[in-house]
């Protein structure tokens, strides 16, 4: 009986070690991560004026308007059909997944201030 219990325990241990070393790694690799970026709107414009994202990975881009001295009261990402108001000193998070590589423009509501989003 002890021999059977030992074998069963050994088999269970082996199963869990295999599960943790192989399957869980596979699950972790398949879980999509989220990429983030932060853009401040200052008197001098967008800081940074450009940033990079990876294609196919969900993105959360935070825009924060820190000045009232520009026309950038909203943010527009025309290629992604996104337009959001930017209240003063309040972060606005825009979530989307870039699906194509390329260079995409983001602008203020009046199309005067421009920045660039580069998708790799």
C-alpha positions in Angstrom: 0.0 0.0 0.0 2.9 2.4 0.8 4.5 1.7 -2.5 1.2 2.6 -4.3 0.8 5.8 -2.3 4.4 6.7 -3.1 4.0 6.1 -6.8 0.8 8.1 -6.9 2.4 11.0 -5.0 5.4 10.9 -7.3 3.2 10.8 -10.4 1.2 13.8 -9.1 4.4 15.7 -8.4 5.8 15.0 -11.8 2.5 16.1 -13.4 2.5 19.4 -11.6 6.2 20.1 -12.3 5.5 19.4 -16.0 2.5 21.6 -15.9 4.3 24.5 -14.3 7.3 24.3 -16.5 5.6 23.8 -19.8 2.0 24.7 -20.0 2.0 27.7 -17.8 4.9 29.2 -19.8 2.8 28.7 -22.9 -0.2 30.4 -21.3 2.0 33.3 -20.2 3.4 33.7 -23.7 -0.1 33.7 -25.2 -1.5 36.3 -22.8 -1.5 39.7 -24.5 0.4 42.3 -22.6 -0.6 46.0 -22.7 1.8 48.6 -23.9 1.5 52.1 -22.5 2.6 55.6 -23.5 2.1 59.1 -21.9 1.9 62.4 -23.8 1.8 65.8 -22.1 0.3 68.8 -23.8 2.4 71.8 -22.8 2.9 75.4 -24.0 5.6 74.0 -26.4 3.3 71.3 -27.8 3.2 67.5 -27.4 5.9 65.9 -25.2 7.0 63.6 -26.6 6.1 64.6 -30.1 6.3 61.0 -31.3 6.3 57.6 -29.7 6.3 53.9 -30.9 3.9 51.1 -30.3 3.9 47.5 -31.5 1.4 46.2 -33.9 -1.2 43.7 -32.5 -0.5 44.6 -28.9 -3.3 46.4 -26.9 -2.2 50.0 -26.1 -3.2 52.5 -23.5 -2.1 56.0 -24.3 -2.5 58.7 -21.7 -2.8 62.3 -22.7 -2.6 65.0 -20.1 -3.1 68.7 -21.0 -1.1 70.8 -18.5 -1.7 74.3 -20.1 -4.6 76.4 -21.2 -2.3 78.4 -23.5 -2.8 76.2 -26.6 -5.6 75.1 -28.8 -5.2 71.5 -27.8 -8.4 71.1 -25.9 -9.0 67.7 -27.5 -7.0 64.9 -29.1 -7.8 63.4 -32.4 -6.3 60.2 -33.9 -8.0 60.2 -37.3 -6.7 56.9 -38.5 -8.2 55.2 -35.5 -11.5 57.2 -35.5 -10.7 58.5 -32.0 -11.6 62.0 -30.7 -11.6 62.9 -27.0 -11.9 66.0 -25.0 -8.8 66.9 -22.8 -9.8 68.5 -19.6 -7.1 70.6 -18.0 -4.7 68.6 -15.7 -6.8 65.4 -16.0 -5.4 62.3 -17.6 -7.4 60.9 -20.5 -6.6 57.3 -21.3 -7.3 56.1 -24.9 -7.3 52.3 -25.3 -7.0 50.7 -28.7 -5.0 48.0 -30.6 -2.9 49.1 -33.5 -3.4 46.5 -36.3 -1.2 47.9 -39.1 2.4 49.1 -39.2 3.1 52.6 -40.2 3.2 56.2 -39.1 0.0 57.8 -37.9 -0.7 61.4 -36.9 -2.4 62.6 -33.8 -3.6 66.2 -33.7 -5.5 68.8 -31.7 -9.1 69.5 -32.5 -8.2 72.4 -34.8 -5.5 70.3 -36.6 -2.8 72.8 -35.7 -0.7 70.8 -33.3 0.7 67.5 -34.6 2.3 64.5 -33.2 3.2 61.1 -34.6 2.5 57.5 -33.5 4.8 54.9 -35.1 3.6 51.4 -35.2 6.3 48.7 -35.6 
